[in-house]
Amino acid sequence: MNIRMRRPAVAVVALLATVSTSAAPELHRNFVTCPIVRDTSTVPCWLAEYKGELYFLTLQTDVSAPVNPPQLGHQVLVEGVVSNEPRICGGIVLKPVALSVLPELDNSCSTVLPAEDRYNLTFEPPRPPGPSKGRLAFAADPAAPRPVVAAEAGPRTFAIQFDFDTSILFRHAGQLQQIQEFALKSKATRIEITAYRAASLLSDDTLFTEREDIGKRRAEHVASLLKDAGLTGPTYDVRWQDAPRPDGVNDARLRRAEVTVR
C-alpha cells in the first residue's frame, strides 16, 4: 500500500525530510498509511498494512478510549511496538501503540474487509453499539473511577500526551479534572503550562513533523479549558517550544504539555 503524506496548505511549516539518523529499533513500527477496517460478528477491528505485513491496531471503541481508532477517509500515523501476542483479526499486534488520525481527506482510504469466521472475536466490545454521547473535555465518564487527589500543598506536575498535530481530545477529560481538583484542594496560586511541538521518526528514516503553531495551540487550549472550569484565581505562565529530536522509539511521548500546579 502506498504511503502518501499530504499536509494542509494552511500550515506554515509541514516538513517531510529525510534524516541521517539510523532507523528505529527492529521491534518498532512507525509509519503513515491508510487504515483498514475488518468487520466481525461483535465489533470491527482496525488494521494497517506496512511493507507487505498486516498489523492489528485497535478495536472500534468510544472516542474517550485511551487509543482512539482510525477513520476511513483519512490516513493514520502508527507508532507501535511489535508484541508477541497472538494475531488479532489476522494482524500482528502492536502494543503499546499510538494512533493519530491525519486531518486531510484521502478518499483512497476506504478498504473494508468482510467478516470471516476465523477472525471472529471471542470477547465483547468495550462499549455497547451506538454513537458516542460526545462528552465535553471536563465531562468525565460517570462510570469511570474518580481519581484520588491528595490535598497536599506542594507543587505537582501533570503530563498530557497528544496525538500528532492535535490538542485536547475527549480522552483527556480525566487528566483535566485531576488538575482542576488538585489546584482547588491545594489552593494553587500559580499554574505553569509548557507545551511542545514534536516530530516522529518513521521506520523508513523519514522525519514527520508537526505544524509550526501546534505547541502554542496546545498550551493556550489547556489554559483556556482550566480557566473555563473555574480556575481563574491562579496566575498562568503559558509557554511553548520544540521538543528534543525524535529517536523513533519515544516520539509519541514528546507530543505533550506539562502542567505544574503551585
Secondary structure, DSSP 8 states (H G I E B T S, - for coil): --------TT-S---EEE-SS----TTEEEEEE-EEEE--SS--EEEEEETTEEEEEEE---TTSSS----TTEEEEEEEEE-SS--BTTBEEEEEEEEEEEEEE-TT---EE---GGG--SS--SS-SS------TT---TTS---------S-EEEEEE--TT----GGGHHHHHHHHHHHHHTT-SEEEEEEEE-EEE-TTSEEEE--TTHHHHHHHHHHHHHHHTT--SSEEEEEEEE-----SSSHHHHSEEEEEE-
